Amino acid sequence: MDWGILISQATINGLIVGLLYLLMAVGFTLVFGVMRMVNFAHGEFYMLGTMAAYYLTTFLKLPFLAAVGVSFFGAIAFGGLVEWLILKPFRRDELNGMIVTIGLAMILQNGVLILAGPDPLSMPAVAEGTFSFAGIFVPNSRVYVVVFALIVLALLYAFLRFSRPGRALRAVVEDFEIASIQGIRARIYYPLGFGLGVGLASIAGALMAPLFTVSPFVGSTPLLKAFIVVVLGGLGSIPGAAVAGLALGLAESYASLFFSSSTADMVIFAVVMLMLVLRPKGLLGKGEV
């Protein structure tokens, strides 16, 4: 048994999973940072992304990249509409907003259950074959997903860093009151922030759809992982979510290599609890939640 190759393989797998956790967690963090609302429907928006990718590629025969793009921009528009029509009265109202998103999650999940049924669905692999390097093998479908996820993250970084709406959105996330004093009409960024967060959850789901089965119930685990990442990174901290997402993916992969999957989950939650004891604010959080 070559432990060097096994650890390298675990590292690759952890980075792949970590990138998807990162997409989920950044969207979760954006929503919390802008609206001060814990969005418990985030997993269901991930599920809608998987469903959209499945039906767009299977029934409408769209290319996978086109399906991912349609699901992403459709989710942004849908998220902005949901924020405006349903969540507007609960902006920066943490408790009531959380309760409303729990109800929204139940409506979305059961609505898809009625329309699509409970049976898991499988979509074809994005690419056939495997990529090998120094004895490490990665399915081409996963390479495809990783490359596209990196492109999405790079475009998101460019938008938040260099565009005027992106900089304004970052300012609102950092400090709502100061952003308002500086002349930023912060309230127009609520639908944008929520829509972008929903879009990131949807694109994570669309990218994962070829790798796993699709069903109305696939959103619960990604929601839990995103919540862990956000807590570890610091509520409202986008850089913290980035660091914690990759760290969680690697930690899960390494723990699964040496232990069973259930033991690995126990180890992860033990690390989370220890982290909260030692640093309640998270890695890069401000602590004013």
Helices and strands as residue ranges (DSSP letters): H 3-35, H 42-58, H 64-82, I 83-87, G 88-90, H 94-116, E 130-133, E 136-139, H 140-162, H 164-174, H 176-181, G 186-188, H 189-208, H 220-233, H 238-258, H 261-278
